[in-house]
Amino acid sequence: MAPRTLADRYRLLEPIGHGGMGTVWRAEDGLLHRPVAIKEVRVAPDLEADTRDELLARTMREARICAGLSTHPGIVTIHDVIQEGERPWIVLELVSGRGLDRVVAEEGPLSPRRTAEIGRQLFAALDAAHQGGVVHRDVKPANVMLLPDGRAMLSDFGIAASDSEDKLTLTGRLPGSPGYVSPERLRTNTMSPAADVWSLGATLYFAVEGRTAFERTTSAARLTAPLEGPPDPPQRAGALRPVLNGMLQPDPEHRLGGSALDAALARVVDSSGTDDPTPTQLDVSGGLPAGGGSFAGRRSAAAGPVRAAAAPVAGMPQAGLPALSRRSWIRLLVSVAIGLTSLILAPLLVEYLASVLIEG
């Protein structure tokens, strides 16, 4: 049983969430008289001493990372970290909202416009983290909180990697959640902003489609599916389809990113006059080419803070009718004229032939 009061200050009220790393409690700060959330880090009693130390170090690292990013409105704020009962407890901002996974489960897939709005907010939070030298590494629907005022927030930097911290890896754990781990991380455990963008693309795919981008029967198959081929074709994404394809490119050098990604998402928000999920006439055979809007030539987080490349959207296909050349218009008009002439002359020709047969 967890103690009911921590550090003679924080009173635990009720559990509000569970995850692989522990339990999140609703609590009250007795000193400042405000509601807070407290993450209790679960430590298995049979862990070896080295693994336990690694877990504790990782938790403290999460606290330091979140504290350094807490000024961004799209990242959950950390207030305090304490150690009690031989385990750490992280005191967080209490966010009144629901996880994206829960929203989709209870209400169904989101519209392309709403998904693009959420994508812009989450990418802004990730970009702030990347510029601070931090890669999240576990972007997924369960780590996205949707607030009643329409905001989207990114939570749980529990397996984040920071330039300013030792690269700790918890023994025996997967590199992330099946279906949301980029191909390069599966191959070489490469940690970069581009990998976070891939995971964000998979998260937005889930939001608008109501299923993972790589729907498979087992978790193991879902984890390795990004190595085997492209994502399952989306059916509801509409104008968001080419953006998702750009974000889910297997080659990080060709992956949509930087200011081009934000501009592409903004275009979906601005151009979606309706929330009709019917796919538009867009080229969805692939994402965007390298250069302009990709991660080509950008440094990874391990090389230092990353700045978003300011560039226009390159190669973004446009919806609507294709433009016709002058020659095409002439051919079209001639075809119409021939068709109309045939309709007029056909009855006269039939009448003439009939009269010839009768007289003959």
Sequence and secondary structure as in RCSB ss.txt:
>XXXX:A:sequence
MAPRTLADRYRLLEPIGHGGMGTVWRAEDGLLHRPVAIKEVRVAPDLEADTRDELLARTMREARICAGLSTHPGI
VTIHDVIQEGERPWIVLELVSGRGLDRVVAEEGPLSPRRTAEIGRQLFAALDAAHQGGVVHRDVKPANVMLLPDG
RAMLSDFGIAASDSEDKLTLTGRLPGSPGYVSPERLRTNTMSPAADVWSLGATLYFAVEGRTAFERTTSAARLTA
PLEGPPDPPQRAGALRPVLNGMLQPDPEHRLGGSALDAALARVVDSSGTDDPTPTQLDVSGGLPAGGGSFAGRRS
AAAGPVRAAAAPVAGMPQAGLPALSRRSWIRLLVSVAIGLTSLILAPLLVEYLASVLIEG
>XXXX:A:secstr
   SEETTTEEEEEEEEEETTEEEEEEEETTTTEEEEEEEE   TT  HHHHHHHHHHHHHHHHHHHHHTTSTTB
  EEEEEEETTEEEEEEE   SEEHHHHHHHH    HHHHHHHHHHHHHHHHHHHHTTEE     GGGEEE TTS
 EEE   TT EETTS     TT  SS TTSS HHHHHH    HHHHHHHHHHHHHHHHHSS SS  SSHHHHHHG
GGTS     SS GGGHHHHHHHT SSGGGSB HHHHHHHHHHHHHH SS   S  S   SS   SSSSB TT   
GGGS          S    S     HHHHHHHHHHHHHHHHHHHHHHHHHHHHHHHHHH 
